[in-house]
Amino acid sequence: MTNRCVGSTTSGASHTSNTTSGRGTTPPTGGSGSDVPAVDRCAGWMMDAVSERFALLCRGGKVAIDDPDGGGFRPWQSDSGGFVPADDKDFIITCDDHLYRGPSIGVYPLFMSDNDFWVYWGCVDWDTGFDESHVHACNMREVLRQLGVAAWVERSRSKGCHLWVFFDGALPAVDVRHGLIAACDLVGAPTTEVNPKQVELSGRGWGNGVRLPYGYLREPGGFNEMIDTDGEPVPLAQFTTQAHATRPTTQAWKAVTALWKPPERPRRVGGGPTPTTGPLEGLAAFIRRLGPEPSPHKPTGDRSVALWKLACAMTRQGYSRQAMMQELRAADIEWGRKFANRQDCTQQLEQLLDNAYKDVHQ
């Protein structure tokens, strides 16, 4: 990637840890492995202030390029063969392009430091139609506000909403995921797409990435922008200024994480109806045959949504857990192996069934 930054690090730019009393975890080194915290590596380069703040909010492990005509959403591989980091000085340039010229990008949030996995932000995605998704997002934003955490609602470019939380330092991925799930449970919002979706990486790939807001192809006041409590669009400069100034601390997030409870494995009470076995019938059979439904933004369909619908339908129809696991495994393989090649495949499908059970029976 060509470095188009003007100038060099400014005099007095600190390359020390930015940990202060009560201001969060010591930032790990970021995805590129440098000993300089990512926040300080970015901060010394002369670039549009909006782009700089945007990069500081959205940094993470690796960059994804969003190219619907050239391979879709995928890790961005540089000319040298490596993958583009989302935490160095060039990430500011990449964000500047994303905002004003293209290409649009996303970020894979996880990166490893000190044998643990960390993130700088969390995001929940609802694609259940704008009206329903907006209700979930606003409820989440309000409950987080009451817990002392600022959150931002984006009208996504498909058919729903994203809720974002940008932290003032790196947090363990497991704490961010647990906190977001706990807040969703508190307001009855679905937890199918809570990012980070993984809390560790098996060594293959970068996990799940998320498209960043304010892509250059957006129409101001439309999709892919943050919206305020009145549903009005938030201009880019206003968003970056306010979001940067109100980033929650590690201490603030502890109040959210404390609400998390491990999901109870569903157990059938003795004497109840006999679990359904055998070939799928009814709605579950229809979803299984239909598979992921194509959309303009996902021509091959959304596998996560299809698996979620199948899990919920089978749960409502009373299939045994063993039968549901078998069907989900078979569907996952047939629909492109979203989980099948991962070491945590069983864990992911078990979690999917647990969440489906909670959603159906709550």
C-alpha positions as CSV (number, residue, x, y, z in Angstrom):
1,M,0.0,0.0,0.0
2,T,1.5,3.4,-1.0
3,N,2.1,5.7,2.0
4,R,0.6,9.0,1.2
5,C,1.0,10.5,4.7
6,V,2.5,14.0,4.7
7,G,5.3,14.6,7.1
8,S,6.4,12.3,9.9
9,T,5.8,11.7,13.6
10,T,5.2,15.0,15.4
11,S,7.5,16.2,18.1
12,G,6.4,15.1,21.4
13,A,4.2,12.3,20.1
14,S,4.3,9.7,22.9
15,H,5.1,6.1,22.2
16,T,4.4,4.9,25.7
17,S,1.4,3.0,27.1
18,N,-1.7,5.2,27.3
19,T,-2.9,3.6,30.5
20,T,-4.1,6.0,33.1
21,S,-5.9,5.6,36.4
22,G,-9.3,4.3,35.6
23,R,-8.9,4.6,31.8
24,G,-8.9,1.0,30.8
25,T,-6.6,-1.9,30.1
26,T,-3.1,-1.2,28.9
27,P,-3.5,-1.3,25.1
28,P,-1.8,-4.4,23.6
29,T,0.5,-3.9,20.7
30,G,-2.1,-4.5,18.0
31,G,-2.3,-6.9,15.2
32,S,1.0,-6.0,13.5
33,G,3.1,-7.0,16.5
34,S,4.9,-3.7,17.0
35,D,5.9,-2.7,20.5
36,V,4.2,0.7,20.0
37,P,0.5,0.8,21.0
38,A,-1.7,1.3,17.9
39,V,-3.2,4.5,19.3
40,D,0.2,6.1,19.4
41,R,1.4,4.8,16.1
42,C,-1.6,6.4,14.4
43,A,-1.7,9.6,16.3
44,G,1.6,11.2,15.0
45,W,0.7,11.3,11.3
46,M,-0.7,14.4,9.6
47,M,-4.0,13.4,8.1
48,D,-7.5,14.8,8.1
49,A,-8.6,14.9,11.7
50,V,-11.9,13.2,10.9
51,S,-10.1,10.3,9.3
52,E,-7.7,10.0,12.1
53,R,-10.4,9.8,14.7
54,F,-12.3,7.4,12.6
55,A,-9.2,5.1,12.4
56,L,-8.7,5.3,16.1
57,L,-12.3,4.2,16.7
58,C,-12.4,1.4,14.2
59,R,-8.9,-0.1,14.5
60,G,-8.5,-3.8,15.0
61,G,-6.7,-6.9,13.6
62,K,-6.8,-6.9,9.8
63,V,-8.6,-4.9,7.1
64,A,-11.3,-6.5,4.9
65,I,-11.9,-5.1,1.4
66,D,-15.5,-4.8,0.4
67,D,-15.5,-5.4,-3.3
68,P,-18.9,-6.8,-4.5
69,D,-17.6,-7.1,-8.1
70,G,-14.2,-8.6,-7.3
71,G,-14.7,-11.3,-4.7
72,G,-16.9,-9.7,-2.1
73,F,-16.0,-9.1,1.5
74,R,-12.7,-10.7,2.2
75,P,-9.3,-10.1,3.8
76,W,-7.3,-7.5,2.0
77,Q,-4.0,-8.9,0.8
78,S,-1.2,-6.4,0.0
79,D,1.0,-6.6,-3.1
80,S,3.8,-8.1,-0.9
81,G,1.5,-11.0,-0.1
82,G,0.8,-10.1,3.5
83,F,-2.6,-9.0,5.0
84,V,-3.3,-5.3,5.6
85,P,-3.2,-4.4,9.3
86,A,-5.9,-2.3,10.8
87,D,-3.8,-0.7,13.5
88,D,-0.9,1.2,11.9
89,K,-0.3,4.6,10.3
90,D,-1.4,3.3,6.9
91,F,-4.8,2.4,8.4
92,I,-5.5,6.1,8.7
93,I,-5.0,6.4,4.9
94,T,-7.1,3.4,4.3
95,C,-9.9,4.9,6.4
96,D,-9.5,8.2,4.5
97,D,-10.0,6.3,1.3
98,H,-13.0,4.5,2.7
99,L,-14.7,7.7,3.7
100,Y,-14.0,9.8,0.6
101,R,-12.7,7.8,-2.4
102,G,-12.9,4.1,-2.0
103,P,-12.6,1.2,-1.7
104,S,-15.0,0.6,1.2
105,I,-13.6,-1.6,3.9
106,G,-14.4,-3.6,7.0
107,V,-12.3,-4.7,9.9
108,Y,-11.7,-8.1,11.5
109,P,-11.7,-7.0,15.2
110,L,-9.6,-9.7,16.9
111,F,-5.9,-9.4,17.4
112,M,-3.6,-11.3,19.7
113,S,-1.2,-9.9,22.4
114,D,0.2,-11.6,25.5
115,N,-1.4,-14.9,24.6
116,D,-4.9,-13.4,24.6
117,F,-7.3,-12.0,22.1
118,W,-8.4,-8.3,22.2
119,V,-10.7,-5.9,20.5
120,Y,-11.2,-2.1,20.4
121,W,-14.9,-2.2,19.6
122,G,-18.0,-4.4,19.6
123,C,-20.9,-4.5,17.2
124,V,-24.3,-6.2,17.1
125,D,-26.0,-6.6,13.7
126,W,-29.8,-7.1,13.2
127,D,-31.1,-7.8,9.8
128,T,-34.8,-8.3,10.6
129,G,-36.2,-5.3,8.7
130,F,-35.4,-1.7,9.6
131,D,-38.3,-1.1,12.0
132,E,-37.8,-4.2,14.2
133,S,-34.0,-3.9,14.0
134,H,-34.2,-0.2,15.0
135,V,-36.3,-1.1,18.1
136,H,-33.6,-3.6,19.2
137,A,-30.8,-1.1,18.6
138,C,-32.5,1.8,20.4
139,N,-33.4,-0.4,23.4
140,M,-29.7,-1.6,23.5
141,R,-28.4,2.0,23.2
142,E,-30.7,3.1,26.1
143,V,-29.8,0.2,28.5
144,L,-26.1,0.8,27.8
145,R,-26.6,4.5,28.4
146,Q,-28.2,3.7,31.8
147,L,-25.1,1.6,32.6
148,G,-22.8,4.5,31.7
149,V,-21.7,3.3,28.3
150,A,-22.1,5.3,25.1
151,A,-23.3,3.3,22.0
152,W,-24.0,4.3,18.4
153,V,-26.7,3.1,16.1
154,E,-26.0,2.7,12.4
155,R,-28.7,2.2,9.7
156,S,-27.0,-0.6,7.8
157,R,-27.0,-0.7,4.1
158,S,-29.1,-3.8,3.9
159,K,-32.3,-4.1,5.9
160,G,-31.4,-3.5,9.5
161,C,-29.3,-1.8,12.1
162,H,-25.9,-2.1,13.7
163,L,-25.1,-1.1,17.3
164,W,-21.5,-0.1,17.9
165,V,-19.5,0.4,21.1
166,F,-16.0,2.0,20.7
167,F,-13.7,1.6,23.7
168,D,-11.0,3.9,24.9
169,G,-8.5,1.0,25.0
170,A,-8.2,-2.7,24.1
171,L,-10.5,-5.1,26.0
172,P,-10.5,-8.9,26.1
173,A,-12.7,-10.1,23.3
174,V,-14.5,-12.5,25.6
175,D,-15.5,-9.6,27.9
176,V,-16.9,-7.5,25.0
177,R,-18.8,-10.4,23.6
178,H,-20.3,-11.4,27.0
179,G,-21.2,-7.9,27.7
180,L,-23.1,-7.4,24.5
181,I,-24.9,-10.7,24.8
182,A,-25.9,-9.7,28.4
183,A,-27.3,-6.4,27.2
184,C,-29.2,-8.0,24.4
185,D,-30.7,-10.5,26.8
186,L,-31.7,-7.7,29.1
187,V,-33.9,-6.0,26.3
188,G,-34.9,-9.2,24.6
189,A,-32.8,-8.6,21.4
190,P,-31.6,-11.4,19.2
191,T,-27.9,-12.4,19.7
192,T,-27.3,-14.1,16.3
193,E,-24.8,-11.6,15.1
194,V,-22.8,-10.3,18.1
195,N,-19.3,-9.2,17.2
196,P,-16.7,-10.3,18.1
197,K,-18.3,-13.6,17.1
198,Q,-15.1,-15.4,18.1
199,V,-13.1,-14.9,21.3
200,E,-10.1,-16.7,20.0
201,L,-8.7,-17.7,16.6
202,S,-7.6,-21.2,15.7
203,G,-4.8,-20.1,13.4
204,R,-6.9,-20.2,10.2
205,G,-8.3,-16.9,9.0
206,W,-9.2,-13.8,11.0
207,G,-12.7,-14.6,12.3
208,N,-15.7,-12.6,11.3
209,G,-15.3,-9.0,10.1
210,V,-17.8,-6.1,10.0
211,R,-18.2,-3.5,7.3
212,L,-17.4,0.0,8.6
213,P,-19.9,2.8,8.5
214,Y,-19.7,6.0,6.4
215,G,-18.4,4.3,3.2
216,Y,-17.7,6.6,0.3
217,L,-20.6,5.4,-1.8
218,R,-23.2,6.3,0.9
219,E,-25.7,9.0,0.2
220,P,-25.5,11.6,3.1
221,G,-28.5,11.2,5.3
222,G,-29.1,7.6,4.1
223,F,-27.8,4.1,4.8
224,N,-24.4,3.3,6.3
225,E,-24.5,6.3,8.7
226,M,-25.1,6.7,12.4
227,I,-28.5,7.9,13.5
228,D,-29.4,9.8,16.7
229,T,-32.2,9.2,19.2
230,D,-34.7,10.9,16.9
231,G,-33.7,8.8,13.9
232,E,-31.9,11.7,12.2
233,P,-28.5,11.0,10.5
234,V,-25.4,12.1,12.4
235,P,-22.8,13.8,10.1
236,L,-19.5,12.1,9.9
237,A,-17.4,14.8,11.6
238,Q,-19.9,15.1,14.5
239,F,-19.9,11.3,14.9
240,T,-16.1,11.0,15.1
241,T,-15.8,13.9,17.5
242,Q,-18.5,12.7,19.9
243,A,-17.7,9.0,19.7
244,H,-14.0,9.7,20.4
245,A,-14.8,11.9,23.3
246,T,-17.3,9.4,24.9
247,R,-15.5,6.1,24.5
248,P,-16.3,3.9,27.6
249,T,-13.5,2.7,29.8
250,T,-12.7,-0.8,30.9
251,Q,-14.2,0.0,34.3
252,A,-17.4,1.2,32.8
253,W,-17.7,-2.0,30.7
254,K,-17.3,-4.1,33.8
255,A,-20.8,-3.1,34.8
256,V,-22.1,-4.5,31.6
257,T,-20.0,-7.7,31.6
258,A,-21.2,-8.4,35.2
259,L,-24.7,-9.0,33.8
260,W,-23.6,-11.9,31.7
261,K,-24.8,-15.4,32.6
262,P,-23.8,-18.6,30.8
263,P,-26.8,-19.9,28.9
264,E,-28.4,-22.9,30.4
265,R,-28.4,-26.0,28.2
266,P,-32.1,-26.8,27.4
267,R,-33.3,-30.0,29.1
268,R,-36.6,-31.6,28.6
269,V,-38.7,-32.3,31.7
270,G,-39.5,-36.0,32.2
271,G,-43.0,-36.9,31.2
272,G,-43.1,-34.2,28.5
273,P,-43.7,-34.6,24.8
274,T,-41.4,-37.1,23.0
275,P,-38.7,-35.3,21.0
276,T,-39.4,-35.4,17.2
277,T,-37.0,-37.5,15.2
278,G,-36.7,-38.5,11.6
279,P,-36.8,-36.4,8.4
280,L,-37.6,-32.7,8.8
281,E,-41.1,-31.6,8.2
282,G,-43.1,-28.4,7.9
283,L,-41.3,-25.1,8.2
284,A,-38.0,-26.7,9.1
285,A,-38.0,-28.8,6.0
286,F,-38.9,-25.7,3.9
287,I,-36.0,-23.7,5.3
288,R,-33.6,-26.6,4.8
289,R,-34.6,-27.0,1.2
290,L,-34.5,-23.2,0.5
291,G,-31.1,-22.6,2.0
292,P,-29.6,-19.1,2.3
293,E,-31.7,-16.5,0.5
294,P,-29.8,-14.3,-2.0
295,S,-29.9,-10.5,-1.6
296,P,-28.3,-7.6,-3.6
297,H,-25.5,-7.4,-1.0
298,K,-25.1,-11.1,-0.5
299,P,-25.7,-12.9,-3.9
300,T,-25.0,-16.3,-2.4
301,G,-27.2,-15.7,0.7
302,D,-26.6,-15.2,4.4
303,R,-25.6,-18.5,5.9
304,S,-25.8,-17.2,9.5
305,V,-29.4,-16.1,9.0
306,A,-30.4,-19.4,7.3
307,L,-28.8,-21.5,10.1
308,W,-30.5,-19.4,12.7
309,K,-33.9,-19.7,11.0
310,L,-33.4,-23.5,10.8
311,A,-32.4,-23.8,14.4
312,C,-35.5,-21.8,15.6
313,A,-37.9,-23.7,13.4
314,M,-36.6,-27.1,14.6
315,T,-36.7,-25.9,18.2
316,R,-40.4,-24.8,17.8
317,Q,-41.2,-28.1,16.2
318,G,-39.8,-30.1,19.1
319,Y,-36.9,-32.0,17.5
320,S,-34.4,-33.7,19.7
321,R,-31.1,-31.9,20.3
322,Q,-29.2,-34.7,18.6
323,A,-31.4,-34.5,15.5
324,M,-31.0,-30.7,15.4
325,M,-27.2,-30.9,15.7
326,Q,-27.1,-33.4,12.8
327,E,-29.3,-31.2,10.6
328,L,-27.3,-28.1,11.4
329,R,-24.0,-29.9,10.6
330,A,-25.4,-31.2,7.3
331,A,-26.8,-27.8,6.4
332,D,-23.6,-26.0,7.2
333,I,-21.6,-28.3,5.0
334,E,-24.1,-28.0,2.1
335,W,-24.4,-24.2,2.4
336,G,-20.6,-23.5,2.2
337,R,-19.0,-24.6,5.5
338,K,-19.4,-21.5,7.6
339,F,-18.4,-23.5,10.7
340,A,-17.5,-27.0,9.4
341,N,-13.8,-26.4,8.9
342,R,-13.3,-24.6,12.2
343,Q,-12.0,-26.3,15.4
344,D,-14.9,-24.7,17.4
345,C,-17.6,-26.0,15.0
346,T,-19.4,-28.0,17.6
347,Q,-19.2,-25.1,20.1
348,Q,-20.6,-22.6,17.6
349,L,-23.5,-24.9,16.6
350,E,-24.3,-25.7,20.3
351,Q,-24.3,-21.9,21.0
352,L,-26.7,-21.4,18.1
353,L,-29.1,-24.0,19.5
354,D,-28.9,-22.5,23.0
355,N,-29.7,-19.1,21.6
356,A,-32.5,-20.5,19.5
357,Y,-34.0,-22.2,22.5
358,K,-33.9,-19.0,24.5
359,D,-35.4,-17.0,21.7
360,V,-38.3,-19.4,21.1
361,H,-39.1,-20.1,24.8
362,Q,-38.5,-16.7,26.5
